[in-house]
Amino acid sequence: MPTLPENYISVIMLRDDLEAIPDFPFAPGYGLRFYREGDRETWARLQRLSEPFATVDASTFDKVFGGDLTAMPRRCMFLTAPDGSDVGTITAWYNRHLHGKAWGQIHWVAILPEHRAKGLSKAMTAAALRLLCRLGHRRAMLNTQVPRTAAIKAYLDCGFTPDMTTEDAARAWEIVRRAIRHPGLGNG
């Protein structure tokens, strides 16, 4: 496993409402399907192949989602490629405690490296936001890390903004501002 970069800082991003969710279409032939029985291993494989900085396996799935496995068929989605194979995943989860409020949560997003740079992260995130809205959520949050600049840009494009309340937020978002120019960061 590679060593974590010096700037590997966790950040939180917020979307205060689920109105006016942008429409980002999927690249031709790509789409989403919902979690089915047996997808635990598929989820773990996609996370493992997409994540260079952490060890992810089926036990990770159990730790993250084991408290509410019955929610997975309506909250966890898989990105399918034109050949029908599973090449990514995103979960429209929940966080009941951030800032004393209940939030929908964009959780554990992964896309295999060979399928990136096609706008799929934006399309998946927008679809997950619409799903959160259908599930009754009124706002959304997510966690990510500073080196994931492509993901952060996609989340900004989907209407998320930086949460500046965490301990390292000022330093983390300054690093991001040097890497990304975007109106959501006040520099684009």
Kinemage of the C-alpha trace (Angstrom):
@kinemage 1
@onewidth
@group {chain A} dominant
@subgroup {mainchain}
@vectorlist {calphas} color= white
{ca met a 1} P 0.000 0.000 0.000
{ca pro a 2} L 1.400 3.441 -0.924
{ca thr a 3} L 2.331 5.890 1.800
{ca leu a 4} L -0.269 8.558 2.484
{ca pro a 5} L 0.626 11.909 0.931
{ca glu a 6} L 1.493 14.701 3.355
{ca asn a 7} L -1.676 16.570 2.361
{ca tyr a 8} L -4.007 13.588 2.986
{ca ile a 9} L -6.464 15.587 5.095
{ca ser a 10} L -10.111 14.619 5.505
{ca val a 11} L -12.642 17.295 4.648
{ca ile a 12} L -16.408 17.537 4.873
{ca met a 13} L -18.560 19.034 2.148
{ca leu a 14} L -22.168 20.144 2.584
{ca arg a 15} L -25.211 20.733 0.418
{ca asp a 16} L -27.735 22.617 2.544
{ca asp a 17} L -30.730 21.592 0.442
{ca leu a 18} L -31.654 19.085 -2.221
{ca glu a 19} L -33.299 21.568 -4.556
{ca ala a 20} L -32.078 22.306 -8.078
{ca ile a 21} L -29.924 19.182 -8.342
{ca pro a 22} L -27.970 19.486 -11.594
{ca asp a 23} L -28.548 16.993 -14.368
{ca phe a 24} L -25.289 15.393 -15.440
{ca pro a 25} L -25.990 12.631 -17.970
{ca phe a 26} L -24.007 9.428 -17.989
{ca ala a 27} L -21.518 8.810 -20.782
{ca pro a 28} L -23.082 6.616 -23.510
{ca gly a 29} L -23.598 3.040 -22.365
{ca tyr a 30} L -23.039 3.747 -18.651
{ca gly a 31} L -25.774 3.570 -16.048
{ca leu a 32} L -26.651 2.601 -12.503
{ca arg a 33} L -28.174 -0.459 -10.914
{ca phe a 34} L -29.131 -1.061 -7.291
{ca tyr a 35} L -27.452 -3.383 -4.805
{ca arg a 36} L -28.505 -7.031 -4.986
{ca glu a 37} L -27.900 -9.999 -2.721
{ca gly a 38} L -24.252 -11.018 -3.107
{ca asp a 39} L -22.947 -7.552 -4.028
{ca arg a 40} L -20.899 -7.273 -0.820
{ca glu a 41} L -17.892 -8.785 -2.644
{ca thr a 42} L -18.502 -6.629 -5.734
{ca trp a 43} L -18.500 -3.506 -3.533
{ca ala a 44} L -15.292 -4.587 -1.774
{ca arg a 45} L -13.540 -5.361 -5.099
{ca leu a 46} L -14.465 -1.980 -6.594
{ca gln a 47} L -13.322 -0.114 -3.478
{ca arg a 48} L -10.061 -2.078 -3.292
{ca leu a 49} L -9.206 -1.496 -6.963
{ca ser a 50} L -10.093 2.213 -6.727
{ca glu a 51} L -8.450 3.088 -3.396
{ca pro a 52} L -4.644 3.342 -3.283
{ca phe a 53} L -4.364 4.470 0.346
{ca ala a 54} L -6.443 2.022 2.383
{ca thr a 55} L -7.003 -1.685 2.738
{ca val a 56} L -10.616 -2.353 1.815
{ca asp a 57} L -12.237 -5.777 1.935
{ca ala a 58} L -15.576 -7.406 2.726
{ca ser a 59} L -15.065 -6.758 6.441
{ca thr a 60} L -14.913 -3.024 5.634
{ca phe a 61} L -18.351 -3.339 4.068
{ca asp a 62} L -19.616 -5.014 7.244
{ca lys a 63} L -18.153 -2.270 9.458
{ca val a 64} L -19.595 0.545 7.341
{ca phe a 65} L -23.027 -0.859 6.455
{ca gly a 66} L -23.543 -3.828 8.785
{ca gly a 67} L -25.751 -1.833 11.130
{ca asp a 68} L -28.380 -1.404 8.404
{ca leu a 69} L -27.930 -4.007 5.663
{ca thr a 70} L -31.650 -3.898 4.895
{ca ala a 71} L -31.166 -0.360 3.531
{ca met a 72} L -28.585 -1.386 0.935
{ca pro a 73} L -30.990 -2.472 -1.864
{ca arg a 74} L -32.563 1.010 -1.877
{ca arg a 75} L -29.445 3.108 -1.097
{ca cys a 76} L -26.380 1.484 -2.696
{ca met a 77} L -25.888 1.740 -6.448
{ca phe a 78} L -23.355 0.311 -8.864
{ca leu a 79} L -22.053 2.016 -11.973
{ca thr a 80} L -22.322 -0.268 -14.988
{ca ala a 81} L -20.127 -0.005 -18.076
{ca pro a 82} L -21.302 -0.429 -21.681
{ca asp a 83} L -20.366 -4.135 -21.483
{ca gly a 84} L -22.587 -4.571 -18.392
{ca ser a 85} L -19.752 -4.955 -15.920
{ca asp a 86} L -19.730 -3.163 -12.560
{ca val a 87} L -17.094 -0.416 -12.607
{ca gly a 88} L -18.073 1.863 -9.737
{ca thr a 89} L -20.278 2.328 -6.706
{ca ile a 90} L -21.936 5.090 -4.680
{ca thr a 91} L -24.214 4.931 -1.670
{ca ala a 92} L -26.963 7.403 -0.779
{ca trp a 93} L -26.495 6.831 2.965
{ca tyr a 94} L -27.273 8.894 6.037
{ca asn a 95} L -25.556 10.690 8.900
{ca arg a 96} L -27.828 11.493 11.807
{ca his a 97} L -25.458 13.589 13.899
{ca leu a 98} L -23.415 16.101 11.897
{ca his a 99} L -23.864 19.578 13.397
{ca gly a 100} L -26.825 18.304 15.405
{ca lys a 101} L -28.882 17.538 12.271
{ca ala a 102} L -29.825 14.546 10.167
{ca trp a 103} L -28.180 14.522 6.729
{ca gly a 104} L -28.257 12.380 3.660
{ca gln a 105} L -24.705 11.241 2.977
{ca ile a 106} L -22.889 10.559 -0.276
{ca his a 107} L -20.818 7.637 0.913
{ca trp a 108} L -18.011 5.407 -0.351
{ca val a 109} L -17.795 6.561 -3.964
{ca ala a 110} L -15.494 4.546 -6.215
{ca ile a 111} L -14.837 4.346 -9.947
{ca leu a 112} L -12.247 2.022 -11.452
{ca pro a 113} L -9.321 4.100 -12.775
{ca glu a 114} L -9.815 3.054 -16.399
{ca his a 115} L -13.363 4.498 -16.352
{ca arg a 116} L -12.514 7.903 -14.871
{ca ala a 117} L -12.437 11.300 -16.626
{ca lys a 118} L -15.775 10.663 -18.373
{ca gly a 119} L -17.999 12.761 -16.098
{ca leu a 120} L -19.236 9.642 -14.338
{ca ser a 121} L -18.574 10.918 -10.815
{ca lys a 122} L -20.812 13.950 -11.419
{ca ala a 123} L -23.526 11.789 -12.963
{ca met a 124} L -23.362 9.306 -10.073
{ca thr a 125} L -23.374 12.045 -7.434
{ca ala a 126} L -26.351 13.837 -9.009
{ca ala a 127} L -28.243 10.521 -9.197
{ca ala a 128} L -27.432 9.788 -5.540
{ca leu a 129} L -28.606 13.280 -4.537
{ca arg a 130} L -31.914 12.715 -6.338
{ca leu a 131} L -32.213 9.363 -4.551
{ca leu a 132} L -31.551 11.014 -1.171
{ca cys a 133} L -34.343 13.472 -1.962
{ca arg a 134} L -36.751 10.626 -2.860
{ca leu a 135} L -35.811 8.917 0.425
{ca gly a 136} L -36.917 12.026 2.326
{ca his a 137} L -33.617 13.728 3.066
{ca arg a 138} L -33.509 17.532 2.955
{ca arg a 139} L -29.743 18.127 2.902
{ca ala a 140} L -26.579 16.169 2.080
{ca met a 141} L -22.996 15.852 3.265
{ca leu a 142} L -19.933 13.836 2.368
{ca asn a 143} L -16.398 13.172 3.549
{ca thr a 144} L -13.428 13.073 1.213
{ca gln a 145} L -9.704 13.807 1.311
{ca val a 146} L -7.669 16.698 -0.073
{ca pro a 147} L -5.683 14.737 -2.715
{ca arg a 148} L -8.935 13.697 -4.414
{ca thr a 149} L -9.146 16.927 -6.395
{ca ala a 150} L -11.115 15.446 -9.319
{ca ala a 151} L -13.752 14.149 -6.901
{ca ile a 152} L -13.836 17.445 -5.009
{ca lys a 153} L -14.388 19.338 -8.273
{ca ala a 154} L -17.242 16.967 -9.172
{ca tyr a 155} L -18.823 17.526 -5.758
{ca leu a 156} L -18.479 21.298 -6.142
{ca asp a 157} L -20.154 21.026 -9.563
{ca cys a 158} L -23.002 19.155 -7.833
{ca gly a 159} L -23.567 22.032 -5.402
{ca phe a 160} L -21.529 20.960 -2.380
{ca thr a 161} L -19.538 23.567 -0.465
{ca pro a 162} L -16.679 23.253 2.027
{ca asp a 163} L -17.531 22.761 5.690
{ca met a 164} L -15.098 25.088 7.439
{ca thr a 165} L -15.864 23.874 10.978
{ca thr a 166} L -13.403 20.981 11.200
{ca glu a 167} L -10.036 21.369 12.883
{ca asp a 168} L -7.875 21.371 9.737
{ca ala a 169} L -10.460 22.924 7.408
{ca ala a 170} L -8.674 26.216 6.727
{ca arg a 171} L -5.387 24.505 5.845
{ca ala a 172} L -7.085 21.731 3.849
{ca trp a 173} L -9.233 24.053 1.741
{ca glu a 174} L -6.292 26.366 1.048
{ca ile a 175} L -4.466 23.366 -0.449
{ca val a 176} L -7.568 22.566 -2.524
{ca arg a 177} L -7.865 26.208 -3.706
{ca arg a 178} L -4.289 26.049 -5.001
{ca ala a 179} L -5.154 22.901 -6.990
{ca ile a 180} L -8.668 23.775 -8.242
{ca arg a 181} L -10.208 26.968 -9.559
{ca his a 182} L -13.955 26.854 -8.977
{ca pro a 183} L -16.692 29.398 -8.123
{ca gly a 184} L -17.681 27.199 -5.169
{ca leu a 185} L -14.248 27.881 -3.696
{ca gly a 186} L -14.458 31.619 -4.334
{ca asn a 187} L -11.531 31.558 -6.748
{ca gly a 188} L -13.089 30.731 -10.094
